[in-house]
Amino acid sequence: MKLLNLSLLIHLCSLLLVSTQPTDQPPFSCDSTDPLTKSYKFCKTTLPINRRVEDLVSRLTLDEKISQLINTAAAIPRLGIPGYEWWSEALHGVAFVANISQGIRFNGTIRSATSFPQAIGIEARGVYNAGQARGMTFWTPNINIFRDPRWGRGQETPGEDPLVTGKYAVSFVRGIQGDSFEGGKLGESLQVSACCKHFTAYDLDNWKGINRFVFDANVTLQDLADTYQPPFQSCIEKGKASGVMCAYNRINGVPNCADYNLLSKTARGQWGFNGYITSDCDAVSIIYDEQGYVKEPEDAVADVLTAGNNSWRFVSGMDLDCGEYLKNYTGSAIEKKKVAVSDIDRALHNLFSIRMRLGLFNGNPAKQPFGNIGSDQVCSQEHLNLALEAARNGIVLLKNDNRLLPLAKTEITSLAVIGPNANSSETLVGNYAGPPCNPVTPLQGLQSYVKNINYHPGCSTVNCSSDLTDEAMKIVKGTDQVVLVMGLDQTQEREAHDRVDLVLPGHQQKLVTSIASAANKPVILVLLCGGPVDITFAKNDQNIGSIIWAGYPGEAGGRALAEIIFGDHNPGGRLPITWYPQNLTKIPMTDMRMRPEPSSGYPGRTYRFYQGLKVFEFGYGLSYTNYSYEFLPLTKEKVYLNNQSSDKIALGYKSVSEMGTELCEKSKLPVTVRVENDGEMDGKHAVLLFVRQAKTGNERPIKQLVGFNNVDLKAGEKAEIKLELSPCEHLSSAEGDGQMVVDEGSYFLSIGDKESEITVVFSEDTSDAAASKLMILPRILIFFYIYSFIHSFLCILF
């Protein structure tokens, strides 16, 4: 969970959609050997998909139609259509979650899949080709904003920043669906289907008795516009996601899965979404059963299928119910005239379009474009190397006093490795994980460098309710170095379980400080956790020389950690989330406000607005080398946004929608920064470009990330990094009504400790205009003198 190299991410997602030669026949329709199916128009691949779907839906009975509205879609044998499972998971590797109905199993020729760092990576279509899948619709990625550090599912997301999350969504979706950065490589075809979730403003699972099923999130239009919604807009408009999942919670009283403004007006209308919308599991039932939003079950059915506007026909709402509610109550909703058959047909059109785009109605998949990828690509060395590279790049060095790290291989002959996460392969992979190919724990990784290692867990479990400090102390004395591997695991943070505090669980802090004080030299503290932890004690403890955050680094995490500790890899990761102090827990997790309210003492959320103390800042991360920056001169230091008048100009800001696409495109400008590796070690460095307004206040962000890139630099090497500034996108923020506006005035671009000023003006600078007019006069005089000289010369000559 670092600020990702997007080229690496899209390579991960696209390369790892692998398959095996089928040993069991995968399910498909329109078998070319079946004379009956040859006559069906929906089997004719030469026809447009919409005509094929129209033909298929027209052949279904009402009961057959209803059977297709749930995640476990029934088979229709008379038409040669097998059953289909819409629910599969692939957050950071093809996943299997026990005790739930999913389309993936690992009990055939494929028994594992590459596990990448949380949250990154995917392996997918192969399990289907091997006959071990009943579906190729993966409900991933999770692109909710990691607003509150206590959220149990924050580990699944790319962090708290809307720009990073949006770019992550685009890369993830394009990679998994088989697209490229150019877009449209496969046309309508899908390698597999991605589903961006959870739409929208979902970041509370179960906190102090308040659960996601009943939570009514009070969210301002302002925060929706510039924080919660942008990742989903990018996912749909730029990523071309084929699926979206609506969330359990309500937004300002309205269930997400029955919200016309959200599903129909925004996603499908404004953003042009052209895929299917699924509920989260049982989210339809809770609209009646738990939220009490409607009077009877049939009203819930009507509200989700028509997005809360069941008086309007052909309004496009939700299409698929993860659960049984639509199966149980759609028939009676039709009888009560709350739902029309046309509402069902519309939903089925979206659903069968996806299945056709996946090639499931094109005959034998072995003869299709993705049918010949071999089994040697599952858990291949190439994929394992990629998992290792991702783990290396995601680990963040938080502290390194007196350059304790990297350790010298020739000087370290013995290690004491202590901690409940030191030898847990389960902790490495986080949640929503499948069986990994070849997991390497931190202890195993360190054993590849040092043979003489003494290990003790320090606590019986991660909750450390009873520490074993005295026993652990025995292995400390006499060793060259101590490595403590602490943190959290899925017992502490997970789906349906939010944290109530931010400190290390149980007696972990006591164990760390006791071992550190007893060791011969400052110790190394490694943290495995998805959410941030208040480790102010360790940050200030001189007996703790280095701190490393590894997130949940996937199956190669132990090896990557060992390489960093012993200097075979130079860490370059940056924090994608703010690390807050424990006192933030005084603020209710239910408070969705992003912006601070000084009068009440509310500090705001995320680095863009938070005004309180921090343990570590967003974007923080150390290296074994040093980097310096220099802004090259901008092509223009003033940006004129003056193509049309606006009544907002007098107020000092201008609406982005009023500026228009043409002006916004013309106003873009390149930003070039020279980066130099001033140290003695080669390294990979994340260059982060922020912007801040010279005039703060007015509920504008303190600063915000507007661009980032990675650069590999050898010791002493320089490079010029080119980024693009789009004033309409990067300099805008939301007004109270949700309208995105750009303020007139000065802004400062910043990278590291360097800044470069740029000014936005809404009308041509009168002083500049006057100077331009004054320049005309001497030019006229020069022309006149030249003309007179030439004329006189010609007269004399002739």
Number of C-alpha atoms within 10 A of each C-alpha: 29 27 26 23 17 19 12 14 20 25 18 25 25 24 19 28 26 25 24 23 20 21 12 13 15 19 21 21 21 24 18 13 10 12 10 13 20 14 11 15 16 26 24 18 15 9 11 11 20 15 14 22 23 18 15 18 19 10 13 14 10 14 11 15 21 22 20 25 26 24 24 23 19 18 15 15 9 9 15 16 18 16 17 23 19 26 22 25 27 26 28 30 31 31 29 22 15 8 6 8 16 21 24 26 22 17 9 13 16 18 16 22 28 29 36 34 32 31 31 29 31 31 29 31 25 28 33 26 27 22 21 24 22 23 28 28 28 27 23 26 30 22 30 30 27 31 27 27 29 25 26 26 25 29 25 28 23 29 29 27 25 25 21 23 26 25 19 29 31 27 26 31 31 30 27 32 26 23 24 19 15 7 13 13 12 13 10 13 19 23 24 23 28 29 25 28 24 24 27 25 24 27 26 28 23 21 19 11 7 14 17 20 22 16 20 19 23 15 17 16 16 21 21 18 18 20 22 26 21 18 26 27 21 21 32 27 16 19 27 23 26 25 26 28 25 25 24 29 31 26 20 12 14 19 30 31 34 28 24 24 16 23 26 23 17 16 22 17 14 12 17 15 22 18 21 24 28 30 27 22 19 15 26 29 20 20 30 18 16 11 19 12 17 14 11 14 22 24 22 29 33 26 26 30 29 30 27 27 20 21 12 10 12 17 19 25 31 32 28 27 28 22 20 17 20 28 18 15 19 28 18 15 20 17 12 12 12 17 24 19 14 11 20 22 21 20 24 23 21 22 22 22 23 26 23 22 20 21 22 24 23 21 21 19 23 15 10 12 11 19 20 16 18 16 19 12 18 26 22 15 11 13 20 21 13 22 26 24 18 28 29 27 26 31 28 26 26 21 23 19 15 9 12 18 21 18 14 12 13 7 8 15 15 17 23 25 26 29 29 23 28 29 22 18 21 19 25 32 29 28 25 19 24 24 19 24 17 15 22 21 26 25 25 17 20 24 17 11 19 15 11 13 18 18 20 22 23 30 24 14 18 25 19 20 13 13 20 16 20 12 13 22 19 14 20 24 14 12 18 15 21 27 26 27 24 27 30 25 24 18 12 17 22 22 17 14 20 24 20 18 17 20 17 21 18 16 18 24 18 14 23 24 16 16 28 26 15 15 21 16 17 22 25 24 24 24 24 23 25 31 26 28 24 19 21 16 13 19 19 11 14 15 22 27 22 25 23 23 28 30 31 30 34 33 28 32 33 27 25 30 28 23 20 21 25 17 17 13 21 25 27 25 28 28 25 24 28 28 24 25 20 17 12 20 16 9 13 12 22 15 14 20 20 26 21 17 13 10 7 7 11 18 20 21 24 25 24 21 19 19 18 16 13 17 16 21 17 18 19 17 23 18 23 21 18 17 19 15 20 17 18 12 11 15 10 10 14 16 20 17 23 15 13 11 13 15 10 12 17 9 10 14 21 25 21 20 12 13 19 13 12 9 17 16 12 13 16 16 17 13 19 17 21 14 21 19 23 17 17 12 17 19 22 19 25 21 22 18 21 18 24 21 22 14 12 11 9 7 16 19 21 18 18 21 20 21 19 21 17 17 16 15 19 16 17 14 14 18 14 15 16 13 18 15 18 18 20 24 15 18 20 21 23 21 20 12 12 15 17 21 22 25 23 21 17 16 20 17 21 19 20 13 8 13 18 17 16 18 17 19 19 22 15 12 12 9 9 10 11 10 11 11 10 11 11 10 11 10 10 10 11 11 11 11 11 10 12 12 11 10 11 10 11 10 9 7 6 5
